[in-house]
Amino acid sequence: MPHVPAFASRRDFLRLAGNGFGAVALSALAAEEARGADALRSPEPDPLAPKKPHFEPRAKAVIFLFMEGGPSHVDLFDPKPELTRRHGQPLPASFGKVLTPMGTGGNNLLASKRTFARYGQSGLDFSDWVPHTARHADDWAVLRACWADGLNHVGSVCQMNTGSVLAGRPSLGSWAVYGLGSENRNLPGFVVLTDGGEPLGGPRNWGTGYMPATYQGTFFRGGPNPVLNLNTPAAVGAARQRDKLALIGELNDLHRRDRPGDTQLDARQAAYELAFRMQATAPEAVDLSGESAKTKDAYGLNDKATAEFGHRCLLARRLVERGVRFVQVYCGAGSAWDAHSDLEGNHTRLCGRADRPTAALLQDLKDRGLLDSTLVIWGGEFGRTPMSEATTGRDHNPYGFTTLLAGGGVRGGAVHGTTDEFGLRGVDGRVHVHDLHATVLHLLGLDHEKLTYRHNGRDDRLTDVSGTVVREILA
């Protein structure tokens, strides 16, 4: 019978075990090295091991460049000459009542001040706010009639990430990892990178909801130590690590005897083991010192305006290059794109931050032969109204907005869907968030109707009971 010391409380156990969960993970790997692979034994197969897709995938990985706050499609990708001609006039009565958070339904139309041009052989429209992104016109597929269910940021960001405006459901990245596993056992399958702020709604946007926590996104911070508690505590030696591992293994075995199929315990053990393996792998993956000066300059690392987002875009390339399945890169976390006033100043600043690194990411992936197997998404949770707010801004618009996709089986240069003459609502080729998610899963080789998880007696799925693959943009 194994010896198990008596503890007054769980808090005492954690305190005596020492140095937090990062040290627990570290001790696991030390014991593995000391006693062989049998020291790390999971009762179930590795949940992150690669799995077979439903059919041949076009993409192996996804990089989602998330512009939080709602970029204005009518000022970026969807030019509306009629909006310019009718500047200052009220929205025609034929459009009916328009529900917006700030009540701009009765405000006058606001012309875009941007200059649009057509780029590439495909002749796609881009404004002068995104000249670098525009040079990749023939790589992008443009969904011009996207629509969503939420009016406000928290619910809309949640829906774009999880398929629902309500919290508690698994995120898109979690579904991808659940369905396909990870190609690198030493790094997370799903990584989240923000620009210092936290997206509205916080971790629920990369959480697993009712799924095991194993599939949740791992939040990487900026700086040289993106994951906390990975460094070896100076006071912890090999003998102490082995002893802690042995004790934890005994306690876990005792717990599991009466609780077969405890997924939470399995997830914790898998997380400890992954965290330990990351100690050797993560520092190298996030170290940009080996990148060429040319590459760093392309991403804008030498320019204060682009350095931060460029750093994370370059890091995203390095992660998918090493087998990470899903990387979400936020630009403007905390809804910075939310231009209720001073649209010109707001979008000039944020496009200046995002444009050059976005183009560099596409070119870098292409140069390395990775774009064909990496799906890149550019967009926010909704667009903005053609009517003005506070005379210089635009309100939220979930009725018709633009999302861009490139690589990973997408037909570059394609345009799908149209909005009305002012860019308020999608009128044909409409793509709901569920349709977008179904398309992303399809490109990964997953049938969104077959990728299910049993919850509350129901085979639940990312797209709920709807969703249609947008085949018109597939290569």
Buried (B, 14 or more C-beta within 10 A) or exposed (E): EEEEEEBEEEEEBBEEBBBBBBBBBBBBBBBBEEEEEEBBEEEEEBBBEBEEBBEEBBBBBBBBBBBBBBBBBBBBBBBBEBBEEBBEEEBEEEBEEBEBEBEBBEBBBBBBEBEBBEBBEBEBBBBBBBBBBBBBBBBBBBBBBBBBBBBBBBBBBBBBBBBBBEBEBBBBBBBBBBBBBBBBBBBBBBBBBBBEEEBBBEEBBBBBBEBBBBBBBBBBEBEEBBBEBBEBBEEBEEEBBBBBBBBBBBBBEEEBEEEEEBEEBBBBBBBBBBBBBBBEBBBEBBEBEEBEEEBBEBBBBEBEBBBBBBBBBBBBBBBBBBBBBBBBBBBBBBBBBBBBBEBBEBBEBBBBBBBBBBBBBBBBBBEEEBBBBBBBBBBBBBBBBBBBBBEBBBBBBBBBBBBBBBBBBBBBBBBBBBBBBBBBBBBEBBBBBBBBBBBBBBBBBBBBBEBBBEBEEEEBBBBEEEBBBBEBBBE
